[in-house]
Amino acid sequence: MTTANDVERARRDGQLFGIPLGDMGWFASLLMGVATGMTAFFLATFVAIFVLLIDMSVTHHSPDFAIAYRRVGFPVGVVVMALALGYLGVQWSKRMKRRSMKA
């Protein structure tokens, strides 16, 4: 995005993690929101498992590793997916409103 027009269009259309959301349809928005939530779930679960492993090596007690999924991974994944779907839904509705005003 080297010209002023490209920068203005990117600001108008919105971006998510540097990805321009330009002409994404509802299915692409849904797919990207769910993928973001799943990525957050796996990343949070990975970090939680390593924290439990460190705790196990320090305390010499065997923790229940299902805690990583139930209490960390699932809530983080659901919250991130809800936020991503909300953001992408607002961006999609703005695009639909803009298109209806042009027509």
C-alpha positions in Angstrom: 0.0 0.0 0.0 2.2 2.7 -1.3 -0.2 5.3 -2.5 -2.6 7.5 -0.4 -5.6 5.9 -2.1 -4.5 2.4 -1.0 -4.0 3.5 2.6 -7.4 5.2 2.6 -9.1 2.2 1.2 -7.4 -0.1 3.8 -8.6 2.2 6.6 -12.2 2.2 5.1 -12.4 -1.5 4.5 -10.7 -2.6 7.8 -7.8 -4.9 8.5 -7.4 -7.9 10.8 -3.8 -8.7 11.8 -2.6 -6.8 8.7 -4.9 -8.7 6.4 -7.1 -6.4 4.3 -10.7 -7.5 4.7 -11.8 -5.8 1.4 -14.4 -7.9 -0.4 -14.7 -10.9 2.0 -18.1 -12.5 2.0 -20.0 -13.8 4.9 -18.6 -17.3 4.5 -15.0 -16.1 4.4 -15.7 -13.9 7.5 -17.2 -16.9 9.3 -14.3 -19.1 8.3 -11.7 -16.6 9.4 -13.4 -16.0 12.8 -13.7 -19.7 13.5 -10.0 -20.3 12.5 -8.9 -17.4 14.8 -10.8 -19.0 17.7 -9.3 -22.4 17.0 -5.8 -21.0 16.8 -6.3 -19.2 20.2 -7.7 -22.5 21.7 -4.6 -24.5 20.6 -2.1 -21.8 21.6 -3.7 -21.3 25.0 -3.9 -25.1 25.6 -0.2 -25.5 24.5 0.9 -22.8 27.0 -1.3 -24.2 29.8 0.2 -27.7 29.3 3.7 -26.3 29.6 2.8 -24.4 32.7 1.4 -27.6 34.2 4.6 -29.5 33.2 6.7 -26.9 35.0 4.4 -27.0 38.0 4.7 -30.8 38.0 8.5 -30.7 37.9 8.7 -28.1 40.7 6.1 -29.6 43.1 6.5 -33.3 42.1 2.7 -33.7 42.1 0.9 -35.0 39.1 -1.7 -32.5 38.0 -4.8 -33.3 35.9 -3.9 -32.2 32.4 -7.5 -31.9 31.4 -7.4 -28.6 33.2 -5.5 -27.2 30.3 -8.4 -27.9 28.0 -11.3 -27.2 30.3 -10.2 -24.2 32.3 -7.8 -22.5 29.9 -8.1 -23.5 26.2 -11.8 -23.7 25.8 -12.7 -20.4 27.5 -9.9 -18.5 25.6 -10.9 -20.1 22.3 -14.6 -19.2 22.8 -13.9 -15.6 23.8 -11.5 -15.0 21.0 -13.8 -16.6 18.4 -16.8 -14.5 19.7 -14.7 -11.3 19.5 -13.4 -12.2 16.0 -16.8 -13.1 14.7 -18.3 -9.9 16.2 -15.6 -7.8 14.6 -15.8 -9.5 11.2 -19.6 -9.3 11.3 -19.5 -5.6 11.9 -17.1 -5.2 9.0 -19.3 -7.3 6.8 -22.4 -5.3 7.7 -20.6 -2.0 7.0 -19.6 -3.3 3.5 -23.2 -4.4 2.8 -24.5 -1.0 3.9 -21.9 0.8 1.8 -22.8 -1.3 -1.3 -26.5 -0.7 -0.8 -25.9 3.1 -0.6 -23.9 3.0 -3.9 -26.6 1.1 -5.8 
